[in-house]
Amino acid sequence: MNMSGPLLLVLSAFLHALWNAFIKKSENKNATLFYIIVIATLFSMSIAPWTGGLQWGTGQATLYMIYAGAFEAGYFYSLTKTLELAPLGLGYAIMRGGAMLFVWLVSTTWLGEHISTRGLVSIVLILLGIILAHPRSRDNTFSTRGFIWALSAAVFIAGYHICYGLALHEGASQVALFIGSMMVSFPVLAFIAGKKIFEFRTHFSGINKYYLLMAGIFSAASFILFLYGLVHSGAGVAISLRNTSVAFAQLLAFFMGERLTKTQWFAFGCVLTGTVFLN
C-alpha cells in the first residue's frame, strides 16, 4: 500500500474529529451541520481546479455517488442525534468502531479483501467495547437512545464508505464525488434543520462565523483526504486507519470536560485498540 495513503487517512481522521467536536458544542446541531456542509461544498468547488477537476466517471459511478449521498444524509441525521444524547468520545467510538465492523463484513464477503488473525482479534475487541459501552443504569449519562443512534450512524458510515470506494473505481474524482454526494444530502439536511437555518444572526454573529468557516473547511478537507487515501487502500484498511479519529475525539472530549466511568473507559480502550490494530 502506498505510504501516502495512511498519512492522508490519519490526517483526515484528526480533522473529522475536530469538526464533529464543533457540532457537539453547538446549541442547534442540525442547523450548524447544514451550514458546515454548505461551506464544505463551496470550499470543495473552489479548490476543484487544483485537485483533479470534476470528473464524474461512468454512469455507474454517478449511481454510487447518489447512494453515497443518501447514506451521508442518514449519517448526518444520526450524527446530530448521537451528539445530542451521548458523550462525544464514547458515542464517536461506537459510530466509527461499529462502521468498521460493517465495512469489514462487506469487504471480506463481497469485495475480496482478506482479514488476518490479528484482524479477527481486533474485531472481537471492538465488539466487546460496543457491548460494554451499552448503558445499564438510569444514572448513566449515555442513554439507550444515544447508543442506538450511534449504532445507526455506524451503518450509514459503512454504507457511504463502500459506495465512495466503488465510485472511485468507476472513474469519479475525489472532489467531484464529495460535492455530488453532499448535494444529494442537502434536501435532507435542510428539512431536519427547519426554520433554524434562517436565524442568520445566531449562526453568523461574532466569533461563531469563524468557527463555522473553519468547521466547514475541516469537514471538506477530512472527506477529500479520506477519498484520496481510499484510492491507495482497501475499504477495510482505509476505514481502520481513518478511525484513529476515535482517539482524537476522546482527547477533545476530555478537554471539553467529559468524563467516563471505569467501564466506559475500558469499553473505549477496547474499541480504540481494535480500531488501531485492525488492518
Residue, then its C-alpha position, 0 to 999 in steps of 0.5 A: m500500500n502506498m505510504s501516502g495513503p495512511l498519512l492522508l487517512v490519519l490526517s483526515a481522521f484528526l480533522h473529522a474529529l475536530w469538526n464533529a467536536f464543533i457540532k457537539k458544542s453547538e446549541n442547534k446541531n442540525a442547523t450548524l451541520f447544514y451550514i458546515i456542509v454548505i461551506a464544505t461544498l463551496f470550499s470543495m468547488s473552489i479548490a476543484p481546479w487544483t485537485g483533479g477537476l470534476q470528473w464524474g466517471t461512468g454512469q455507474a459511478t454517478l449511481y454510487m455517488i447518489y447512494a453515497g449521498a443518501f447514506e451521508a444524509g442518514y449519517f448526518y441525521s444520526l450524527t446530530k442525534t448521537l451528539e445530542l444524547a451521548p458523550l462525544g468520545l464514547g458515542y464517536a467510538i461506537m459510530r466509527g468502531g461499529a462502521m468498521l465492523f460493517v465495512w469489514l463484513v462487506s469487504t471480506t464477503w463481497l469485495g475480496e479483501h482478506i482479514s488476518t488473525r490479528g484482524l479477527v482479534s481486533i474485531v472481537l475487541i471492538l465488539l466487546g467495547i460496543i457491548l460494554a459501552h451499552p448503558r445499564s443504569r438510569d444514572n448513566t449519562f449515555s442513554t439507550r437512545g444515544f447508543i442506538w443512534a450511534l449504532s445507526a450512524a455506524v451503518f450509514i458510515a459503512g454504507y457511504h464508505i463502500c459506495y465512495g470506494l466503488a465510485l472511485h473505481e468507476g472513474a469519479s474524482q475525489v472532489a467531484l464525488f464529495i460535492g455530488s454526494m453532499m448535494v444529494s444530502f442537502p434536501v435532507l439536511a435542510f428539512i431536519a434543520g427547519k426554520k433554524i437555518f434562517e436565524f442568520r444572526t445566531h449562526f453568523s454573529g461574532i466569533n461563531k462565523y469563524y468557527l463555522l468557516m473553519a468547521g466547514i473547511f475541516s469537514a471538506a478537507s477530512f472527506i477529500l483526504f479520506l477519498y484520496g487515501l481510499v484510492h491507495s487502500g482497501a475499504g477495510v484498511a482505509i476505514s481502520l486507519r481513518n478511525t484513529s479519529v476515535a482517539f482524537a475525539q476522546l482527547l477533545a472530549f476530555f478537554m471539553g470536560e467529559r468524563l467516563t466511568k471505569t467501564q466506559w473507559f475500558a469499553f473505549g480502550c477496547v474499541l480504540t485498540g481494535t480500531v488501531f490494530l485492525n488492518 
